[in-house]
Amino acid sequence: MKKTYIIAAVLIVGALVALMSSSNELATYSDFTVADNTGQSVKVVGKLSKDKEIFYEPSKDPNYMHFFMRDNNGLERKVVYYAAKPQDFELSEQVVITGKMDKAEDIFVASDMLLKCPSKYKEDEVEFGMN
């Protein structure tokens, strides 16, 4: 067998392995109902429940926070995030968390979080009048 065929076969196998390992990142968004029913990592989209407690005490543990989030179907869960609280967390319009449900504790343990914050660059409204 020629060296070029062997190199091509190794490259193809490497590409397939990389594609299959990154397929977890291509997961679709779901909700807490799906997270409750599966033991797998899911991405949940929702809004921060601003009427409930946001607990973060960096002087005691800078890598622990918990808060309550309501998914797009209105189901609310306590979320534990083992990392520092993101800047402007309370101002976020939408939150995307990746993680798993801990059924024993009835909490969602987030391993990653993305925030959609309000735009800082909204155009000022200008009125034009005819005299």
Contacts in CASP RR format, 6 or more apart in sequence:
PFRMAT RR
TARGET T0000
AUTHOR 0000-0000-0000
METHOD contacts of the structure
MODEL  1
MKKTYIIAAVLIVGALVALMSSSNELATYSDFTVADNTGQSVKVVGKLSK
DKEIFYEPSKDPNYMHFFMRDNNGLERKVVYYAAKPQDFELSEQVVITGK
MDKAEDIFVASDMLLKCPSKYKEDEVEFGMN
24 41 0 8 1.000
27 41 0 8 1.000
27 42 0 8 1.000
27 43 0 8 1.000
28 43 0 8 1.000
29 43 0 8 1.000
29 44 0 8 1.000
29 45 0 8 1.000
29 96 0 8 1.000
30 42 0 8 1.000
30 43 0 8 1.000
30 44 0 8 1.000
31 44 0 8 1.000
31 45 0 8 1.000
31 71 0 8 1.000
31 72 0 8 1.000
31 73 0 8 1.000
31 75 0 8 1.000
32 44 0 8 1.000
32 71 0 8 1.000
32 73 0 8 1.000
32 75 0 8 1.000
32 76 0 8 1.000
32 77 0 8 1.000
32 101 0 8 1.000
32 108 0 8 1.000
33 71 0 8 1.000
33 73 0 8 1.000
33 75 0 8 1.000
34 42 0 8 1.000
35 42 0 8 1.000
35 44 0 8 1.000
35 77 0 8 1.000
35 99 0 8 1.000
35 100 0 8 1.000
35 101 0 8 1.000
35 108 0 8 1.000
36 101 0 8 1.000
36 103 0 8 1.000
39 100 0 8 1.000
39 101 0 8 1.000
40 100 0 8 1.000
41 98 0 8 1.000
41 99 0 8 1.000
41 100 0 8 1.000
41 111 0 8 1.000
42 98 0 8 1.000
42 99 0 8 1.000
42 100 0 8 1.000
43 96 0 8 1.000
43 97 0 8 1.000
43 98 0 8 1.000
43 99 0 8 1.000
44 69 0 8 1.000
44 71 0 8 1.000
44 96 0 8 1.000
44 97 0 8 1.000
44 98 0 8 1.000
44 99 0 8 1.000
44 108 0 8 1.000
45 71 0 8 1.000
45 72 0 8 1.000
45 94 0 8 1.000
45 95 0 8 1.000
45 96 0 8 1.000
46 69 0 8 1.000
46 70 0 8 1.000
46 71 0 8 1.000
46 72 0 8 1.000
46 94 0 8 1.000
46 95 0 8 1.000
46 96 0 8 1.000
47 69 0 8 1.000
47 70 0 8 1.000
47 93 0 8 1.000
47 94 0 8 1.000
47 95 0 8 1.000
48 54 0 8 1.000
48 67 0 8 1.000
48 68 0 8 1.000
48 69 0 8 1.000
48 89 0 8 1.000
48 90 0 8 1.000
48 92 0 8 1.000
48 95 0 8 1.000
49 67 0 8 1.000
49 68 0 8 1.000
49 69 0 8 1.000
49 70 0 8 1.000
49 76 0 8 1.000
50 90 0 8 1.000
52 67 0 8 1.000
52 68 0 8 1.000
53 66 0 8 1.000
53 67 0 8 1.000
53 68 0 8 1.000
54 65 0 8 1.000
54 66 0 8 1.000
54 67 0 8 1.000
54 85 0 8 1.000
54 89 0 8 1.000
54 90 0 8 1.000
55 65 0 8 1.000
55 66 0 8 1.000
55 67 0 8 1.000
56 64 0 8 1.000
56 65 0 8 1.000
56 85 0 8 1.000
58 84 0 8 1.000
58 85 0 8 1.000
62 84 0 8 1.000
63 82 0 8 1.000
63 83 0 8 1.000
63 84 0 8 1.000
64 80 0 8 1.000
64 81 0 8 1.000
64 82 0 8 1.000
65 80 0 8 1.000
65 81 0 8 1.000
65 83 0 8 1.000
65 84 0 8 1.000
65 85 0 8 1.000
66 78 0 8 1.000
66 79 0 8 1.000
66 80 0 8 1.000
66 81 0 8 1.000
66 107 0 8 1.000
67 78 0 8 1.000
67 79 0 8 1.000
67 81 0 8 1.000
67 89 0 8 1.000
68 76 0 8 1.000
68 77 0 8 1.000
68 78 0 8 1.000
68 79 0 8 1.000
69 76 0 8 1.000
69 77 0 8 1.000
69 79 0 8 1.000
69 95 0 8 1.000
69 97 0 8 1.000
69 108 0 8 1.000
70 76 0 8 1.000
71 77 0 8 1.000
77 101 0 8 1.000
77 106 0 8 1.000
77 107 0 8 1.000
77 108 0 8 1.000
78 106 0 8 1.000
78 107 0 8 1.000
78 108 0 8 1.000
79 97 0 8 1.000
79 107 0 8 1.000
79 108 0 8 1.000
79 109 0 8 1.000
79 110 0 8 1.000
80 102 0 8 1.000
80 107 0 8 1.000
80 108 0 8 1.000
80 109 0 8 1.000
80 110 0 8 1.000
81 97 0 8 1.000
81 110 0 8 1.000
81 113 0 8 1.000
82 109 0 8 1.000
82 111 0 8 1.000
83 113 0 8 1.000
86 113 0 8 1.000
86 115 0 8 1.000
88 115 0 8 1.000
88 117 0 8 1.000
89 115 0 8 1.000
91 117 0 8 1.000
91 118 0 8 1.000
92 115 0 8 1.000
92 116 0 8 1.000
92 117 0 8 1.000
93 116 0 8 1.000
93 117 0 8 1.000
93 118 0 8 1.000
94 115 0 8 1.000
94 116 0 8 1.000
95 113 0 8 1.000
95 114 0 8 1.000
95 115 0 8 1.000
95 116 0 8 1.000
96 113 0 8 1.000
96 114 0 8 1.000
96 115 0 8 1.000
96 116 0 8 1.000
97 108 0 8 1.000
97 110 0 8 1.000
97 112 0 8 1.000
97 113 0 8 1.000
97 114 0 8 1.000
98 110 0 8 1.000
98 111 0 8 1.000
98 112 0 8 1.000
98 113 0 8 1.000
99 108 0 8 1.000
99 109 0 8 1.000
99 110 0 8 1.000
99 111 0 8 1.000
99 112 0 8 1.000
100 108 0 8 1.000
100 109 0 8 1.000
100 111 0 8 1.000
101 107 0 8 1.000
101 108 0 8 1.000
101 109 0 8 1.000
102 108 0 8 1.000
102 109 0 8 1.000
END
